[in-house]
Amino acid sequence: MMGNSSEEEGAGLPGAGQGEDPVFLRTRLTEVEALYAQVQVQFRELRTWYDKLKRQHRELLWSDVVLERVGLSEAAPGPAIADADRANGHIGGGFVLRYHVGGGAFATVFSGTDADGRPCAVKRIPKYKIRTLDSLKNVAGELHALRAAVGCPNLVGFRGVVASEATLSFAMELFGNSNLQDAIAARPNDVTRAAPGIIRGLANGLAHMHARDLHHRDIKPENVLFDGSEVKLCDFGLTATCQRDPVTNERLRFPQCVSGTMGFFAPEMLATTGYDGPSADVWSLGVVPWGNQDFTAPSC
């Protein structure tokens, strides 16, 4: 009785019983297919506009006006490279790529040679991966730091910059056999013997940067090149310039931020009142030996 009552109540609803009607199903399927086709057309149109806007954004971001404003005029494309030369690793400026040695989220690093035939490391940054003005300013800051590093034995040496339509490349000296983190794992005895010199070298490199109002922001063993006895600080991708008060010339505090690597950045970087950049670098330097038993030499 209850079942019959439900059927009788539903019999008067719109479309009742049509779910099993083949004609109705075919009609609905045709309507859905037509709607799907319409959505596909609209999606392709939106994708076309999106790709166009993305190209225009990239062209504007890497335009001469913007590059000059952020201090990265060297990123303007240089002379075109012949296909045959490009196939042999030539990227311009006399630099030739040899082997891939590593990379990260925004760049790839190769070993190579410079115009004088000296070994070098080349950091290649695909321009399409730099999508914001802040990222472009970071690239400009890295180039500024590389130029400022010249003359310090404990900062990686700068060899030159080369740009094409698609890529920006920074050439640096090729130093050491590994970074400090890998050396701690593979050659702990070498690290122990060199521990005092490692800390002194890093402190000297930071002093050079701080004297030029540069805040590294990412001090950690992976960013220290090690040749078994000496070290050079590298990777200036997060380096920022300290600002000064125009009247007193006092160094201004950086705004609150999380920059660098968890476990190495200074806690005061999280302060809402801001922080002093060079002091934060010194904190990170102090963390490098802390927790590594290979840094136990008394003279440290």
C-alpha positions in Angstrom: 0.0 0.0 0.0 2.8 2.4 0.9 4.7 1.6 -2.3 1.7 2.2 -4.5 1.0 5.5 -2.7 4.6 6.8 -3.5 4.2 5.8 -7.1 0.9 7.6 -7.3 2.4 10.8 -5.7 5.4 10.8 -8.1 3.4 10.2 -11.2 2.3 13.8 -11.4 5.9 15.3 -11.1 7.4 17.0 -14.2 9.5 14.6 -16.2 8.3 11.6 -14.2 9.0 8.4 -16.0 11.1 10.1 -18.6 14.4 8.8 -17.2 13.8 5.5 -18.9 12.5 6.9 -22.2 15.2 6.4 -24.9 14.0 9.4 -26.9 14.3 11.6 -23.8 17.8 10.3 -23.0 19.0 10.8 -26.6 17.7 14.4 -26.5 19.4 15.1 -23.2 22.7 13.6 -24.4 22.6 15.7 -27.5 22.0 18.8 -25.4 24.9 17.9 -23.0 27.2 17.3 -25.9 26.3 20.6 -27.5 26.9 22.4 -24.1 30.3 20.6 -23.7 31.4 21.6 -27.2 30.4 25.2 -26.4 32.4 25.2 -23.2 35.4 23.7 -25.0 35.3 26.6 -27.5 35.1 29.1 -24.7 38.0 27.5 -22.8 40.2 27.6 -26.0 39.4 31.3 -26.4 40.2 32.0 -22.7 43.4 30.0 -23.0 44.4 32.0 -26.1 43.8 35.3 -24.3 45.7 33.9 -21.2 48.7 32.9 -23.3 48.7 36.3 -25.0 48.6 38.2 -21.7 51.3 36.0 -20.3 53.6 36.8 -23.3 52.8 40.5 -22.9 53.6 40.3 -19.2 56.9 38.6 -19.8 57.8 41.1 -22.5 57.0 44.0 -20.2 58.8 42.5 -17.2 62.0 42.0 -19.3 61.7 45.3 -21.2 64.6 47.7 -21.3 62.8 50.3 -19.2 62.1 47.8 -16.3 65.6 46.2 -16.5 67.2 49.7 -16.2 65.0 50.6 -13.3 65.9 47.5 -11.3 69.6 47.7 -12.2 69.7 44.8 -14.6 70.4 46.3 -17.9 72.8 43.4 -18.7 69.8 41.1 -19.0 69.0 42.6 -22.4 69.6 40.1 -25.1 73.1 40.1 -26.7 74.1 39.1 -30.2 72.5 35.9 -31.6 74.5 32.7 -31.5 74.9 30.6 -34.6 73.2 27.3 -34.5 76.5 25.4 -34.9 78.1 27.3 -32.0 75.0 26.9 -29.8 75.1 23.1 -30.4 78.7 23.1 -29.1 77.8 24.8 -25.9 78.6 28.5 -26.8 76.3 31.0 -25.1 78.0 34.2 -25.9 80.7 36.3 -24.3 83.3 33.6 -24.9 81.6 31.3 -22.4 81.1 27.6 -23.3 79.0 25.1 -21.4 80.4 21.7 -20.7 78.5 19.6 -18.1 75.4 20.0 -16.0 76.3 20.0 -12.3 73.1 21.0 -10.4 70.2 23.3 -10.2 67.2 24.5 -8.2 63.7 25.9 -8.7 64.7 28.9 -10.9 68.1 28.0 -12.3 70.5 25.3 -13.6 74.2 25.3 -13.1 76.8 24.1 -15.6 80.5 23.8 -15.6 82.2 25.5 -18.5 85.1 27.7 -19.7 85.4 31.4 -20.1 86.9 33.4 -23.0 90.4 32.7 -21.6 89.8 29.0 -21.3 89.6 29.0 -17.5 87.1 26.7 -15.8 84.0 28.4 -14.6 80.5 27.7 -13.3 77.6 29.1 -15.2 74.2 29.7 -13.6 71.5 29.7 -16.2 68.1 31.3 -15.4 65.3 30.8 -17.9 63.5 34.1 -18.2 60.0 32.6 -18.3 60.6 31.3 -14.7 60.9 34.9 -13.4 57.2 35.9 -13.3 57.1 38.8 -10.8 58.8 42.1 -10.3 60.0 41.0 -6.9 61.7 37.9 -8.5 63.3 40.1 -11.0 64.6 42.4 -8.2 66.1 39.3 -6.6 68.0 38.5 -9.8 69.3 42.1 -9.9 70.3 41.8 -6.3 72.2 38.6 -7.0 74.1 40.3 -9.9 74.9 43.3 -7.6 76.2 41.0 -4.9 78.4 39.1 -7.4 80.0 42.4 -8.6 80.5 43.5 -5.0 82.1 40.2 -4.1 85.1 40.9 -6.4 88.3 41.2 -4.4 87.2 39.0 -1.4 89.0 35.6 -1.2 86.0 34.1 0.6 83.3 35.1 -1.8 82.8 33.3 -5.1 84.5 35.2 -7.9 82.4 36.8 -10.7 83.4 36.3 -14.4 80.6 37.9 -16.4 76.9 37.9 -17.5 75.4 36.8 -20.8 71.8 37.2 -21.9 69.7 35.9 -24.8 66.0 36.2 -25.6 65.2 33.2 -23.4 68.0 32.9 -20.8 70.1 35.0 -18.4 73.5 33.5 -17.4 75.9 34.4 -14.6 79.4 33.1 -14.9 81.5 32.5 -11.7 84.7 30.9 -10.8 84.6 27.1 -10.4 85.9 26.4 -6.9 86.2 23.4 -4.7 85.0 19.8 -5.1 81.7 20.1 -3.3 79.7 22.3 -1.0 80.3 22.2 2.8 77.2 20.1 3.5 78.3 17.3 1.1 81.9 17.5 2.5 80.6 17.1 6.1 78.9 13.8 5.0 81.7 12.5 2.7 84.9 13.9 4.2 84.3 14.7 7.9 88.0 14.5 8.8 88.8 17.3 6.2 86.1 19.4 7.7 87.3 18.9 11.2 90.9 19.9 10.3 89.7 22.9 8.4 87.0 24.0 10.9 88.8 27.1 12.3 89.6 28.3 8.8 86.1 27.6 7.6 84.5 29.8 10.2 87.1 32.6 9.8 86.6 32.5 6.0 82.9 32.8 6.2 83.1 35.6 8.8 85.5 37.4 6.4 83.2 36.9 3.5 80.2 38.3 5.5 82.3 41.2 6.7 83.0 42.1 3.1 79.3 42.0 2.2 78.2 43.9 5.3 80.7 46.6 4.7 78.9 47.1 1.3 75.5 47.1 2.9 74.6 43.6 1.6 72.5 41.1 3.6 73.0 37.5 2.3 69.8 36.1 3.8 70.6 32.4 3.2 73.8 31.3 5.1 73.9 27.5 5.2 76.4 24.7 4.5 74.9 24.1 1.0 75.9 27.7 0.1 79.5 27.3 1.1 82.0 25.9 -1.5 84.8 23.9 0.1 88.1 22.7 -1.5 89.4 20.7 1.4 90.9 23.7 3.3 89.4 27.0 2.1 85.8 28.1 1.7 83.9 30.6 -0.5 80.4 31.8 0.2 78.1 31.6 -2.8 74.5 31.7 -4.0 73.5 35.4 -3.6 70.0 34.8 -5.0 68.3 36.1 -1.9 70.8 38.9 -1.2 69.2 42.3 -0.3 70.7 45.7 -0.1 70.5 47.5 3.3 68.8 50.9 3.2 70.1 53.8 5.2 68.4 56.8 6.7 69.0 59.8 4.4 69.6 62.2 7.4 71.5 60.1 9.9 72.9 57.5 7.6 72.0 54.8 10.1 71.2 51.4 8.7 67.5 50.8 8.5 65.8 47.6 9.7 64.3 45.1 7.2 60.6 44.4 7.5 59.4 41.1 8.9 59.9 38.3 6.5 60.7 34.6 6.3 63.7 34.3 4.0 66.4 31.7 3.8 66.3 28.1 5.0 64.4 26.7 8.0 66.8 26.1 10.9 69.2 28.7 9.7 67.4 32.0 9.5 67.5 34.2 12.6 64.4 34.2 14.9 64.3 38.1 14.9 63.4 37.9 11.2 59.9 37.0 12.4 59.6 40.1 14.7 56.8 42.5 13.7 59.2 45.4 14.4 61.6 44.3 11.7 65.2 43.1 12.1 68.8 44.1 11.3 70.1 42.3 8.2 73.8 41.8 9.0 73.0 40.7 12.5 70.7 38.0 11.1 73.5 36.8 8.8 75.8 36.5 11.9 73.1 34.4 13.6 73.0 32.0 10.6 76.8 31.8 10.5 76.7 30.7 14.1 74.2 27.9 13.3 76.5 26.4 10.7 79.0 24.9 13.2 76.3 24.3 15.8 74.9 20.8 15.7 77.8 19.6 13.4 80.2 17.5 15.4 82.9 18.0 12.8 83.2 21.6 14.0 84.7 20.8 17.4 88.2 22.1 17.0 89.1 24.1 20.2 90.5 27.0 18.2 87.1 27.7 16.6 
